[in-house]
Amino acid sequence: MVNFKYKQMNSVSESDINAYAEKLALADKYLREKSGAGNDFLGWRDLNVRPEGEEYARIKACAQRIRENSDILIVIGIGGSYLGARAVIEYLKTPYHNQLKTGDPEVYFLGNSFSGGELNAVLSLCENKRVSLNVISKSGTTTESAVAFRILREYMESRYGREEAAKRIIATTDANRGALLSLAKQEGYECFVIPDDVGGRFSVLTAVGLLPAAVAGVDTDALLNGAIAQRDAIMNAGLDNPCYKYAVVRNVMLDKGKTNELLVSYDPDFRFMGEWYKQLLGESEGKDKKGLFPASVTYSSDLHSLGQFVQDGSPIMFETIVRATNPDPNSPKLPFDTANGDGLNFLTGATMDEINEKAMMGTLLAHRDGGTDSAIIDFGGKDAYSLGELIYFFFAACAISGYILGVNPFDQPGVEAYKKNMFALLGKPGYEDGKEALLEKIKTI
């Protein structure tokens, strides 16, 4: 199970933790009884997709078909419609999985920006390769994804013909409504469901994340089973469990004037897990002028860019280090060098993992001495079961932390503001009234 260590933090005492007992009990009640704000988006709590369920069997069958008839899968989605899947694939299969000759299809993610250059680059990689497409959108009208899908749908139909393209396009969308569902029914695309009671940032353990991950060769059975085990551990533990302690510590640090949380990993493969975490916590808590600003870094590389600030800059942050505790049996060992020009012979025989661990502890102690507190989240290691545990740990911690903070962790009202301005400037029907005012404002920029 995932563990959380905070006793080494100078700024957090047991009395600080105990002061949140009442708020924590209420947050736990909201989660268990589904009685708090946003309770209609708690489908993730008991995991909508189960290993023994019909939907999961269809996901696995579709993934196997793609693995057999495609060299490339392009996933179209933005926010929660791609971050979780990409995070799982890159952590478990490395960010170089598309270049490694593993026999698994390459997986690329588009529709998360308006970059034409990125789209053209991926299409160039598709030349002389068999391609399938997974478009992920609740409505089918999210602009970034819809723009990419219109272009890629035309590409697929011009390359394969409309009938064959329909067999290679999979839609993950709403079960009952929306532009994408209507198109999928019209064209005959296979469809998977984004559950009504699961928000995008909590959707990685539904078809949204499971299908792309399974295509990439991830053991999704183990991923789900790890999440289920972590869910059971949290629900059976009562209030005294590591997940809830992490949620409380986040709020303690905010009350002590820390405005930023740095999620730290010493594994570059974890980078997109950090991106996923930023959406999960940022969209869930950043409202009503409240919340910690979530950021992520990869040490030790980012110690050579941000280390000075973390050590000696404005005291606005604390660190949460995510550490895989099972050693990598294939971690390279440092060889002996007769010349010893680099002075590293004292490390002869040490593995890269062992060196990394000492770098982590040395950095933690230095940052603590400099006034930046560091907590540690320990989880098993680089396997699907352990990652499933960690994902569910963050799900539950996010919900509890948001309820303690006094916000609805499951809505995102602020996301719509930029869309309204963008639609008006692009001339979308129904948004004409605001265009002239925005154009005048632009003149002042």
C-alpha positions in Angstrom: 0.0 0.0 0.0 1.0 3.6 -0.5 2.5 5.3 2.6 3.0 8.9 3.6 5.8 10.2 5.8 5.7 13.7 7.2 7.4 13.4 10.7 10.6 14.9 9.2 8.7 18.2 8.4 9.8 21.0 10.7 6.6 22.9 10.2 4.1 20.2 11.0 3.3 18.9 14.5 0.9 16.3 15.8 -1.1 19.1 17.3 -1.4 20.7 13.8 -2.7 17.4 12.5 -5.1 16.9 15.5 -6.6 20.4 15.0 -8.1 19.1 11.7 -9.9 16.2 13.3 -13.4 17.6 13.0 -12.9 18.8 9.4 -11.4 15.4 8.5 -14.3 13.5 10.0 -16.7 15.6 8.0 -14.7 15.1 4.8 -14.6 11.4 5.3 -18.4 11.3 5.9 -18.9 13.2 2.6 -16.8 10.7 0.8 -18.3 7.5 2.4 -21.9 8.6 2.2 -21.6 10.6 -1.0 -23.2 13.5 0.8 -20.9 16.4 0.0 -20.7 19.0 -2.7 -20.2 17.4 -6.1 -21.4 14.0 -4.9 -22.8 13.2 -8.3 -19.2 12.9 -9.5 -18.1 10.3 -7.1 -18.3 7.3 -9.5 -14.5 6.9 -9.3 -14.8 6.0 -5.6 -15.9 2.4 -6.2 -14.3 2.2 -9.7 -16.9 2.1 -12.5 -14.8 -0.2 -14.6 -14.2 -3.5 -12.8 -11.9 -6.3 -14.0 -14.8 -8.7 -14.2 -17.2 -6.4 -16.0 -18.5 -6.4 -19.5 -17.2 -2.9 -20.4 -13.7 -3.9 -19.4 -13.9 -7.1 -21.5 -14.9 -4.9 -24.5 -12.0 -2.6 -23.8 -9.5 -5.4 -23.8 -10.9 -7.0 -26.9 -10.8 -3.6 -28.8 -7.2 -3.0 -27.6 -6.2 -6.5 -28.8 -7.7 -5.8 -32.2 -5.8 -2.5 -32.5 -2.6 -4.2 -31.5 -3.1 -6.8 -34.3 -4.1 -4.4 -37.1 -2.3 -1.1 -36.3 1.2 0.1 -35.9 0.1 3.5 -34.5 -2.8 4.6 -32.3 -3.5 8.3 -32.2 -5.4 9.4 -29.1 -7.3 12.7 -29.5 -8.2 14.4 -26.2 -7.4 17.2 -23.8 -7.0 17.5 -20.0 -8.3 14.4 -18.3 -9.0 12.9 -21.7 -5.3 12.3 -22.3 -3.1 13.2 -19.3 -3.8 10.0 -17.3 -3.3 7.7 -20.2 -0.1 9.3 -21.3 1.1 9.4 -17.7 0.5 5.6 -17.2 2.1 4.7 -20.5 5.2 6.9 -20.1 5.8 5.8 -16.5 5.4 2.1 -17.1 6.7 1.9 -20.7 9.1 4.9 -20.6 8.8 8.1 -22.6 10.8 6.3 -25.3 8.2 3.5 -25.8 7.4 4.7 -29.4 11.1 4.4 -30.4 11.7 1.0 -28.7 11.2 -2.1 -30.8 8.9 -3.9 -28.3 6.2 -5.0 -30.8 3.7 -2.8 -29.1 1.9 -0.1 -31.2 3.2 3.4 -31.0 0.8 5.8 -29.2 0.7 9.5 -29.9 -1.5 12.2 -28.3 -3.1 15.0 -30.2 -6.0 17.4 -29.8 -4.5 19.0 -26.6 -3.3 22.2 -28.3 -3.8 24.2 -31.5 -0.3 23.3 -32.8 -0.5 22.5 -36.5 3.2 21.7 -36.4 2.7 18.9 -33.9 -0.2 17.4 -35.8 1.8 17.5 -39.1 4.7 15.8 -37.3 2.6 12.9 -36.1 1.0 12.5 -39.5 4.5 12.2 -41.0 5.2 9.4 -38.6 2.1 7.6 -39.9 3.5 7.2 -43.4 3.6 3.6 -44.4 2.2 2.5 -41.1 -1.3 1.2 -40.1 -3.2 3.7 -38.1 -6.1 3.6 -35.6 -7.7 6.6 -33.9 -9.3 7.0 -30.5 -11.2 10.2 -30.0 -12.1 11.0 -26.4 -14.6 13.7 -25.6 -17.7 13.8 -23.4 -19.5 16.2 -25.8 -17.5 16.1 -29.0 -17.4 19.9 -29.1 -14.3 20.6 -27.0 -12.6 22.9 -29.4 -8.9 21.7 -29.3 -10.0 18.1 -29.7 -12.8 18.7 -32.2 -10.4 20.7 -34.5 -7.9 17.9 -34.4 -10.5 15.2 -34.9 -12.0 16.9 -38.0 -8.6 17.0 -39.6 -7.7 13.4 -38.6 -11.1 12.0 -39.6 -10.6 13.4 -43.1 -7.1 11.9 -43.1 -8.4 8.5 -42.1 -11.3 8.5 -44.7 -9.1 9.7 -47.5 -6.5 7.1 -46.7 -8.7 4.1 -45.9 -12.1 5.0 -47.4 -15.1 5.8 -45.2 -16.1 2.2 -44.4 -12.6 1.0 -43.4 -11.9 4.3 -41.5 -15.0 3.7 -39.4 -13.6 0.3 -38.3 -10.4 2.1 -37.2 -11.9 5.0 -35.3 -13.0 4.4 -31.7 -15.1 7.0 -29.8 -14.9 7.3 -26.0 -17.8 9.6 -25.1 -21.1 10.1 -23.3 -23.4 7.1 -23.1 -26.6 9.0 -24.1 -25.9 12.4 -25.8 -23.5 14.7 -27.6 -22.2 15.5 -31.0 -19.5 12.8 -30.9 -22.0 10.1 -29.9 -24.3 11.1 -32.7 -21.5 11.0 -35.2 -20.3 7.6 -33.9 -23.7 6.1 -34.3 -24.0 7.6 -37.8 -20.6 6.2 -38.9 -20.6 3.0 -37.0 -17.6 3.7 -34.7 -17.1 1.4 -31.8 -18.0 3.4 -28.6 -16.9 3.3 -25.0 -18.4 5.3 -22.2 -17.2 8.2 -20.1 -19.3 7.6 -17.0 -21.7 10.5 -16.1 -20.5 10.4 -12.5 -16.7 10.6 -13.3 -15.1 13.9 -14.1 -12.3 14.0 -16.7 -9.5 14.3 -14.2 -10.7 11.2 -12.4 -11.2 9.1 -15.6 -7.9 7.4 -16.1 -9.3 4.1 -14.7 -12.2 4.1 -17.1 -12.0 3.5 -20.9 -10.5 6.9 -21.2 -7.2 5.7 -19.9 -7.5 1.9 -20.0 -7.9 1.6 -23.8 -4.8 3.5 -24.8 -2.8 1.9 -22.0 -3.9 -1.6 -23.0 -2.9 -0.9 -26.6 0.5 0.2 -25.4 1.0 -3.1 -23.6 0.3 -2.0 -20.0 -1.1 -4.7 -17.7 -4.4 -3.0 -17.1 -5.6 -6.0 -15.0 -2.9 -5.2 -12.5 -3.5 -1.4 -12.7 -7.2 -1.9 -11.8 -6.4 -4.5 -9.1 -3.9 -2.1 -7.5 -6.5 0.7 -7.4 -9.1 -1.7 -5.9 -6.6 -2.8 -3.2 -5.8 0.8 -2.3 -9.5 1.8 -2.2 -10.2 -1.1 0.2 -7.2 -0.1 2.4 -8.4 3.4 2.7 -12.1 2.6 3.3 -11.2 0.0 5.9 -8.7 2.1 7.8 -11.0 4.8 9.1 -9.6 8.3 9.6 -6.1 7.2 10.6 -4.6 6.3 7.2 -1.7 7.7 5.1 -4.0 9.1 2.4 -5.9 11.2 4.8 -2.7 12.3 6.6 -1.5 13.6 3.3 -4.7 15.5 2.7 -4.5 17.1 6.2 -0.8 18.0 5.8 -1.6 19.9 2.6 -4.1 22.0 4.4 -1.8 22.5 7.4 0.9 23.9 5.1 -1.6 26.2 3.3 -2.6 27.6 6.7 1.0 28.2 7.5 1.4 30.4 4.5 2.8 27.9 2.0 1.0 28.6 -1.4 2.8 26.1 -3.6 3.2 22.3 -3.5 6.0 20.8 -5.5 5.4 17.2 -6.5 8.9 15.8 -6.7 10.1 12.7 -8.5 13.7 11.5 -9.0 12.5 9.4 -12.0 12.2 11.2 -15.4 9.7 8.6 -16.5 7.3 10.1 -13.8 7.1 13.5 -15.6 3.6 13.0 -17.0 2.4 11.7 -13.7 3.3 15.1 -12.5 1.3 16.7 -15.3 -1.7 14.5 -14.4 -1.3 15.5 -10.7 -1.3 19.2 -11.6 -4.7 18.9 -13.3 -6.1 16.7 -10.6 -5.2 19.0 -7.7 -5.3 22.3 -9.6 -8.8 21.9 -11.1 -10.2 20.3 -7.9 -9.0 22.9 -5.4 -8.2 26.1 -7.3 -11.5 27.9 -6.7 -13.1 30.5 -4.4 -9.7 32.1 -4.2 -8.4 29.1 -2.3 -6.0 26.2 -2.8 -2.4 25.3 -3.1 -0.8 25.9 -6.5 0.4 22.5 -7.7 3.7 22.2 -9.6 5.9 19.3 -10.4 9.6 18.9 -10.9 12.1 16.1 -11.7 15.2 15.9 -9.6 18.1 15.8 -9.8 17.9 17.6 -13.2 15.6 20.4 -11.9 18.0 20.9 -9.0 20.3 22.5 -11.6 17.6 25.0 -12.6 15.2 25.5 -9.6 17.3 24.1 -6.8 18.6 27.5 -5.8 15.1 28.9 -5.5 13.8 25.9 -3.5 16.8 26.0 -1.2 17.1 29.8 -0.7 14.3 31.6 -2.4 10.9 33.0 -1.3 9.5 30.5 1.4 6.3 29.8 -0.5 6.4 26.1 -1.0 6.8 22.6 0.4 7.8 19.4 -1.4 6.0 16.1 -1.7 8.5 13.5 -2.9 7.0 10.5 -4.7 9.4 7.5 -4.2 9.2 4.0 -5.6 10.6 1.7 -2.9 11.3 -1.4 -4.9 14.8 -1.3 -6.5 15.2 -1.7 -10.2 17.0 -5.1 -10.7 18.4 -3.8 -14.0 19.8 -0.5 -12.6 23.3 0.0 -14.1 26.3 -0.2 -11.9 29.2 2.2 -12.0 32.4 0.5 -13.3 35.9 0.9 -12.0 38.1 3.2 -14.0 41.9 2.9 -13.6 42.6 6.6 -14.5 39.8 7.8 -12.2 39.9 11.2 -13.9 36.4 12.0 -12.7 37.1 11.0 -9.2 34.2 8.5 -9.1 36.0 5.3 -8.1 34.5 5.6 -4.6 31.2 4.8 -6.2 32.4 1.6 -8.0 29.8 -1.1 -7.8 27.0 1.3 -6.8 23.8 1.2 -8.8 22.2 4.3 -10.3 19.2 3.7 -8.1 21.5 3.7 -5.0 23.1 6.9 -6.1 19.7 8.4 -6.8 18.4 7.5 -3.3 21.4 9.2 -1.6 20.8 12.3 -3.8 17.2 12.3 -2.7 18.1 12.1 1.0 20.9 14.6 0.8 18.6 17.1 -1.0 15.7 16.6 1.5 18.0 17.4 4.4 19.5 20.4 2.6 16.1 21.8 1.7 14.8 21.2 5.3 17.8 23.1 6.7 17.0 25.9 4.2 13.4 26.1 5.4 11.6 24.1 2.7 9.8 21.1 4.2 9.6 17.8 2.4 7.2 15.0 2.9 7.5 11.6 1.2 4.9 9.4 -0.5 6.2 5.8 -0.8 4.7 3.3 -3.2 5.8 -0.1 -4.5 7.6 0.6 -7.8 7.5 0.6 -11.5 4.8 -1.9 -12.1 1.1 -1.5 -13.0 -0.3 -2.8 -9.7 1.8 -0.2 -7.6 0.8 2.6 -10.0 -2.9 1.7 -9.7 -2.4 2.0 -5.9 -0.8 5.4 -6.3 -3.5 6.7 -8.7 -6.3 5.8 -6.3 -4.3 7.3 -3.4 -4.2 10.6 -5.2 -7.9 10.4 -6.1 -9.0 10.0 -2.5 -6.5 12.5 -1.1 -7.7 15.1 -3.6 -11.3 14.6 -2.6 -10.6 14.7 1.2 -8.2 17.7 0.8 -10.8 19.6 -1.2 -13.6 18.9 1.3 -11.3 20.0 4.2 -10.5 23.2 2.3 -14.2 23.9 1.9 -14.6 23.7 -1.8 -16.4 21.4 -4.2 -13.5 19.2 -5.5 -15.4 18.0 -8.5 -16.5 21.1 -10.5 -14.3 23.6 -12.5 -16.3 26.8 -13.1 -13.3 28.8 -13.9 -12.3 26.8 -17.0 -15.2 28.3 -19.0 -13.9 31.9 -18.9 -11.2 31.5 -21.5 -13.5 29.5 -23.8 -16.1 32.2 -23.9 -13.5 34.8 -25.0 -11.9 32.4 -27.5 -15.3 31.6 -29.1 -16.2 35.3 -29.4 -12.9 36.1 -31.0 -13.2 33.2 -33.4 -16.7 34.3 -34.4 -18.6 31.3 -33.0 -22.4 31.7 -33.5 -24.0 32.8 -30.2 -20.9 34.7 -29.0 -21.1 37.8 -31.2 -22.1 40.2 -28.5 -18.8 40.0 -26.7 -16.5 40.2 -29.7 -16.2 44.0 -30.2 -15.5 44.6 -26.5 -12.8 42.0 -26.5 -11.2 43.5 -29.7 -11.0 46.9 -27.9 -9.4 45.3 -24.9 -6.8 43.6 -27.2 -5.7 47.0 -28.4 -4.5 47.7 -24.9 -2.2 44.6 -24.8 
